[in-house]
Amino acid sequence: MNSIPETRDNVRALYWRDASLNILDQRQLPSTITYHRYQTATQVSDAIRTMQVRGAPAIGIAAAYGVVLAARQRHGENPQTWRAALEPDLAELARSRPTAVNLCWALERMRQVIDTLDDSDPCPALLAAAQGIHDADVAANQQMGRLGAALLEDTRGILTHCNTGSLATGGFGTALGVVRTAYSSGVRNLYATETRPWLQGARLTVWELEQDGIAATLIADSAAACLMRQGQVQWVIVGADRIAANGDTANKIGTYALAVAARHHGVRFMVVAPTATIDWNTPAGNAIEIEERAGSELLPEYYQREDSLIRAWNPVFDVTPHELIDAIVTERGVVLNPARESLSSLR
């Protein structure tokens, strides 16, 4: 399984044009396709925070372009003090989504470029850096597609969770990139969870696959174990928002439950993510900050009244222990049965 389907990657979550960042509002999919044009870092931070753009790689790319917009504004205000004035913008971008390590990684890459610049216009160099991050992500995803699909010998069915495709990255996708490559090699039984409460699987993953002419079956999150018991899938393939140094992986809520069910049913479990998602400074998953969102995303309107006794707990991510992961696939290589020692080979 080494071929890449050249024509099955038509969706883009964001693009730079006319000195602006254009972001596809994923909250409106699949019924409405709307790109918003942003010209300030504050607007980009808000787009990340409100999940107009989501997925760890795409968030990092958006933040990199946000630095370009911030630098243009601050340099225009004062060419001598633009670096200091930029710091609140960088902090605001960093706060927009705390769990996705790609966000801070991209900001650090942009900061390294900033440190090399003088008081002349910083935008050309910063834009080149942001576009380099974007292009490198697409190339890395295609490489991961090849490496991950090479593990799928004799696979008839795949289950994926949340959205990890072009909508979540610069293009092609991480876990969904492996799915695309597997599809091009003949794997036809593709399943996607609905991914509550934001329904990224139902609204985004299957929509994206349909745009690329790839047939798939949507299942309720709670149907996954039943699907495995029937022998319909041999691999669960997911992405990651942060991977600890020992291989523990933070990903969309529900991933941990899928890993437990997969181990019980003899289904293999693959995490696909660029090495930028590995946080070498976080030793294990219990040190990963897990973002929680408003309970109103879960509660029917009836329970949102002030005198209601019902509350909701709404963590966005959970952590899958490395012992439940059969393979971590990155653009630098594959680590089987990941642990601290084996994962360190990717550094």
C-alpha positions, -999 to 999 in steps of 0.1 A, spaced: 0 0 0 24 27 -12 4 48 -36 -12 81 -28 -45 90 -44 -37 122 -62 -72 133 -69 -88 124 -35 -79 154 -15 -100 183 -25 -110 200 7 -90 228 25 -96 241 60 -77 274 54 -57 292 28 -37 325 25 -48 349 -2 -47 387 -7 -28 393 25 -55 376 45 -62 342 62 -93 326 48 -108 300 72 -136 275 64 -162 278 92 -165 241 101 -194 248 125 -216 253 95 -207 221 77 -221 201 60 -251 222 51 -232 255 44 -197 262 30 -185 296 42 -150 309 43 -143 339 66 -115 364 57 -94 374 86 -68 402 89 -60 403 126 -45 379 151 -74 385 174 -98 373 147 -77 342 142 -75 335 179 -113 338 181 -117 314 151 -95 288 169 -113 293 202 -148 290 187 -138 259 166 -143 275 132 -110 258 126 -100 227 146 -76 198 145 -42 202 161 -22 206 128 -47 231 113 -47 251 146 -9 254 145 -10 265 109 -37 291 116 -17 304 145 14 308 123 -6 329 98 -20 348 128 16 358 137 20 373 102 -11 393 107 -1 405 141 34 415 130 20 435 101 -3 454 125 24 460 151 51 470 127 27 494 110 20 510 144 57 514 153 86 498 135 109 502 165 87 486 191 68 460 171 85 430 188 74 440 223 39 449 210 36 415 194 39 396 227 3 400 238 -8 387 204 14 356 207 0 350 242 -36 354 230 -30 329 202 -14 304 226 -44 306 249 -69 299 222 -68 261 226 -46 247 254 -44 210 246 -31 210 210 7 211 213 10 220 176 -3 254 185 26 262 208 51 244 184 41 266 155 43 298 176 78 288 188 88 283 152 75 317 143 92 332 173 126 318 161 121 337 129 111 369 147 144 367 167 164 369 134 146 400 121 155 437 122 132 467 121 124 464 84 91 449 73 89 414 90 60 401 69 78 386 40 100 364 62 72 355 85 48 347 57 74 324 41 78 306 75 40 302 79 37 289 44 66 266 50 48 251 81 17 247 59 35 230 30 55 207 53 24 195 71 9 184 38 41 165 28 43 149 63 7 138 60 13 121 27 43 103 42 23 92 71 -4 79 48 22 57 31 37 45 64 4 38 81 -12 20 52 18 -3 50 7 -18 83 -27 -27 71 -20 -60 53 -51 -82 51 -73 -54 65 -109 -54 54 -123 -27 76 -112 5 94 -129 26 121 -118 62 126 -129 87 152 -134 125 150 -120 143 120 -83 140 111 -84 148 74 -78 178 53 -102 198 75 -80 191 105 -46 197 88 -30 216 60 -42 190 36 -46 152 31 -49 144 68 -32 123 95 -53 93 104 -77 101 75 -46 103 52 -39 66 61 -76 59 54 -73 76 20 -42 57 11 -58 24 22 -89 31 1 -67 37 -29 -53 2 -23 -86 -15 -21 -99 -13 15 -135 -4 11 -152 -10 45 -146 24 61 -165 35 93 -166 68 111 -180 75 146 -204 105 149 -181 120 176 -204 137 201 -211 164 212 -198 185 182 -204 156 157 -171 161 139 -174 126 124 -210 131 112 -206 167 100 -170 167 89 -154 133 83 -180 117 62 -187 150 44 -150 153 35 -149 117 23 -179 122 2 -163 153 -14 -134 131 -24 -156 103 -38 -149 79 -10 -178 58 4 -181 53 42 -205 43 69 -214 65 99 -221 48 132 -232 61 166 -203 64 191 -220 37 213 -221 13 183 -183 9 180 -179 -21 204 -207 -39 186 -190 -33 153 -158 -47 166 -175 -78 180 -190 -85 146 -155 -85 131 -162 -56 107 -130 -37 115 -94 -48 120 -79 -14 129 -90 17 147 -71 47 133 -71 80 151 -52 112 153 -37 131 183 -38 165 199 -8 158 222 14 128 227 34 125 259 70 114 259 60 79 270 34 75 242 2 83 262 -20 101 237 -46 129 242 -72 129 215 -109 136 211 -131 124 239 -141 88 233 -107 77 220 -98 60 252 -131 40 252 -124 29 216 -89 17 226 -103 -3 255 -129 -19 233 -103 -26 206 -80 -44 229 -108 -65 242 -119 -75 207 -84 -81 193 -87 -50 170 -54 -31 165 -51 6 174 -31 32 155 -23 68 163 -12 90 134 3 124 141 33 145 131 63 146 154 53 182 163 24 166 183 49 148 206 55 169 237 88 157 249 85 179 280 54 161 292 65 128 307 31 110 308 -5 115 300 -16 125 335 4 158 330 -16 168 299 -40 197 304 -75 186 293 -97 213 279 -133 214 292 -160 233 274 -194 246 285 -220 222 297 -245 239 274 -229 220 245 -244 188 260 -275 199 278 -309 203 261 -322 238 265 -347 226 292 -318 220 316 -301 253 310 -324 273 332 -309 288 363 -329 266 388 -321 233 371 -304 207 392 -287 191 362 -252 199 352 -229 186 325 -193 175 325 -178 182 290 -142 173 286 -130 178 250 -103 152 251 -92 121 270 -59 103 273 -53 68 259 -25 50 278 4 39 255 -2 2 266 -34 3 245 -17 16 214 -3 -8 188 15 18 166 22 55 165 28 67 129 47 99 123 64 114 92 97 103 107 88 66 111 66 41 129 69 31 165 52 -2 174 41 -9 209 52 27 219 68 34 252 93 61 264 124 43 251 110 34 217 93 67 211 126 86 218 140 72 186 119 99 168 136 128 185 
